[in-house]
């Protein structure tokens, strides 16, 4: 019996030491992301702050501020549209549990070929030229393929959501939850618009079972 108690105490001590070691390796990493190409050092809003290789992170707010819990030795990636991606390794020999950084971003310049835009003399002239345009069968086929429902859905699935869209979606969800705070949200069973959509979908045959070939 005494050996069992000693074994249990040893396991508890081992787990405590492991949890203490994991806690000691955590760092509250915070800072500011600024535009280093301007003299005023303007904040770069909604910059992606990602822990490399772990699939988690955060993004900066309107002031360019961010804060995230990371481990010592992690590599942090800063990326934003129009700026070069920067990787910052955290020192694994930090003594403090907090680490701050001011990250300057460099704009990613892309030189496009020169384009000369020639305006039409008038709207009436443009209308005549547009109606007289010779649309070949190949051009018409390409337009139909590009505007097909399957093509548009595939494009929506392939295009990733950027930081601005993620922030807007999160703020809309928060606003909706705050709007009904302290009360039950309305049920769609009493919503006439929802009933109209249901009957329209019913008439269009969207609820018919599709037999597998």
Residue pairs with C-beta under 8 A, 6 or more apart in sequence:
24 97
25 71
25 72
26 69
26 70
26 71
26 72
26 97
27 69
27 70
27 71
27 72
27 90
27 94
27 96
27 97
27 98
27 99
28 67
28 69
28 97
28 98
28 99
29 67
29 68
29 69
29 70
29 76
29 90
29 99
29 100
29 101
30 65
30 66
30 67
30 68
30 98
30 99
30 100
30 101
31 65
31 66
31 100
31 101
31 102
31 103
32 43
32 60
32 63
32 64
32 65
32 66
32 102
32 103
33 43
33 44
33 47
33 49
33 60
33 64
33 66
33 78
33 80
33 103
33 105
34 41
34 42
34 43
34 44
34 64
34 102
34 103
34 104
34 105
35 41
35 42
35 43
35 44
35 83
35 104
35 105
35 107
36 104
36 105
36 106
37 105
37 106
37 107
41 104
43 60
43 62
43 63
43 64
43 65
44 60
44 64
44 80
44 83
44 105
45 60
45 61
45 62
45 63
45 64
46 59
46 60
46 61
46 80
46 162
46 163
46 164
46 167
47 59
47 60
47 64
47 66
47 78
47 79
47 80
47 83
47 105
47 163
48 57
48 59
48 77
48 78
48 79
48 80
48 163
49 57
49 58
49 59
49 60
49 66
49 68
49 76
49 77
49 78
50 56
50 57
50 76
50 77
50 79
51 57
51 68
51 70
51 74
51 75
51 76
51 77
52 74
52 75
52 76
52 77
52 87
53 75
54 74
57 68
57 77
58 66
58 67
58 68
59 66
59 163
59 166
59 167
60 66
70 76
70 90
71 90
72 90
72 91
72 92
72 93
72 94
73 89
73 90
73 91
73 92
74 89
74 90
75 87
75 88
75 89
75 90
76 87
76 88
76 89
76 90
77 85
77 86
77 87
77 88
78 85
78 86
78 87
78 88
78 103
78 105
79 85
79 86
80 105
80 163
81 162
82 107
82 108
83 105
83 106
83 107
83 108
84 105
84 106
84 107
84 108
86 103
86 105
86 106
88 101
88 103
90 99
120 126
120 129
145 151
161 169
188 194
201 207
